[in-house]
Amino acid sequence: MQLVKTQRDTLLRPLQIVSGIVERRHTLPILANILIRKDGEKVSFLSTDMEVQITTHAQVGAGSEVIGTTVAARKLLDILRALPESGDVTVTLENKRMTVKSGKSRFALQTLAAEEFPTVVLADQYNAKVTLPQKTLKHLFNMVHFSMAQQDIRYYLNGLLLVVEGKNVIAVATDGHRLAFCQVETDQEFPSRQEVIIPRKTILELQRLLEDSDQPVELEIANNQVKLVFADIELVSKLVEGKFPDYTRVIPKGYKNDFTISRDQLLRSLQRAAIMTSDKFKGVRWVIAPGSLKISSTNADQEEAVEELEIDYGGDSVDIGFNVTYLLDVLNNLKGDNVKIAMGDANSSALITIPDNDDFKYVVMPMRI
């Protein structure tokens, strides 16, 4: 029975979309498979790890039958990638075996029944709906994703806080040592504030799938789930339960010691200083005085790096230490020419912003040097 007949690249694209979340090792072996359903020409591809589920469609079906099956995602993807780019591919299903043919190449794969494949149940009701250009949502995630925690026992930090309030959509991420905040204004008015924590894996997958385009993405929020629909993709994700820290209390206000500096100049100085840090200790020391910023780093071998930068600054002298990785993360993600840095004293967190722009804030805790 024919499933698919099309060009290699036409079949490869939907498989690449859904394969990103497939785990190689799983307690349920069938979750290493993708669910393929064909109804005439329309073929749907679905993958899930029971936390995130991705579905996409393509007009690649052959024959008029309605059939479904599941097959190992990685094997099918690897086969298609290895086939010649310009070749036609035929996929057939007989006696629980899937055969993939292209030219004189033939592969036979085991399948498991479509009925055995578990899928995520969609929420009965969504409390809020947001429509944004894909590039806007991608920008929001790009500006804060690097501050998400990884495998923290405070599980609510292993994700991104998304807040819908008034006309704004806000994204916040923190690992307890630094916090990134970014907001965009929409032309929609949201009747009530909604806030959800989207898991880290979902955010990283969305960054891969969202494009820098004006095409819309519809984001719907339920009590325990978020659903995003864009292009021919539907992504459904469970939410992280728990109470996210109050980010408004973390972001400092009223610092009088501040200066503006070239982002590129500061980034390159920190990259050079980072060479002398060790894997275990990533600390760099900043000595800020009127007119100058001195950046230094040392390691256990008594090696040292010193960078001196001229700055337009007339505030208090401050001697403070930072984790250089946290500074490099934010400077690499910002796109503007300049950054504004504000601080209190050596024991206070520093605030990094974009001049004349309140939509982005980055707070980094000091470290003892």
C-alpha positions, 0 to 999 in steps of 0.5 A: 500500500503506497503511503508517500511519493514525492521528492526527497526534500519535500518529505525531508522538511516535515520530518526535520520539523517534528524530529527535534523533540524525539528522544533516542532513549525513552521509557516508552519505546514507541516515543522514539517513533513518529506518527504518520497518518495519510488521508489521500494526498494530505499526510500528517507527521506527529512526534511527542515526548509527552511534554511537547508535541509537534504536528505538521502536514505536507501534500505528499500522499499517494493513493486515496487510502486512509492509513496510519503507522509509526516508524523510528524517527531517526532512522527514517530521517538518516535514510532521507538525508543520505539519499541523493538530493534530487531523487524521488522517494516512494514509501510503501507499507506492507505487513507492518514493514515500511519500505523506502525506495529511491532509485536503486536504493531500498530500505525496509523498516519495522513499524508499530501500530498507530493506535498504540501511539500516545498523544497529548490531549489538547486543553478544553479551554484556552484563557488567552490568545496572542497573535504576533509575527514569528520574528517578534516572538523569536526576538523575545525568546532570543533576548532572554533564553540564555538566562534559563536554568538547566536542571535546577532543583528549583524546577520553575527556573528551568524555563521561561516566564511568559506574561501577557498584560495590558498590551504587552507580552513579556518574557523573563528568565533567570537561573538565580545568578542573572535575570533577563527581561524583554517585552514587546507591545502588541496592538491587542488589549488583553483583558486579564493578566496571564502568566505561564512558565514554558519549559526550557526544551520547548523554548529551544525547540521554538527558537529552532522552528520560528522564522525571521518573518512577518508570518503570524504565530497564534499563541494560546494559553490554558491552565496547564498547556500552551499551544502555538500554531504557525506556518503548517506547524502546531506545537503543544507544550505542558507548562511548568508548575510553580511560582516564578520569582517576582522579577519586578523586585529583582530589577534594580531602580535608581542607580546613580552610578552608570555609564554608556559604552560600545557593546563591541568594545566591551565584548572584545575586552571581556573575550580577551580577559576570559582567556585567562579564566579557568573552567572552574572559576570564570571571574573577572574584576572590574575597577570603575573610576571616573573616566576609566574601566579596568577589567582584569582576570587571573588564574591558579598559575598566576597568569593575568589579563588586564584591559583598560577602557576609557569611559564617560563616567563621573560617579563613585569608584566601584571595585566589583567581580562578575562571572564573565560568561554571564556578561558575554551571553548578554553582549553576544545576544544584543544587537545595538551599538551601545549598552548602558551599565548601572550599579550601586556598590561591590555587593549590589547587582549590576543592571545592563540595558540598551540606551533609550530603550525600556524594553530590555533589562539584564540583571547580573549578580556580583561575585567575590574575586 
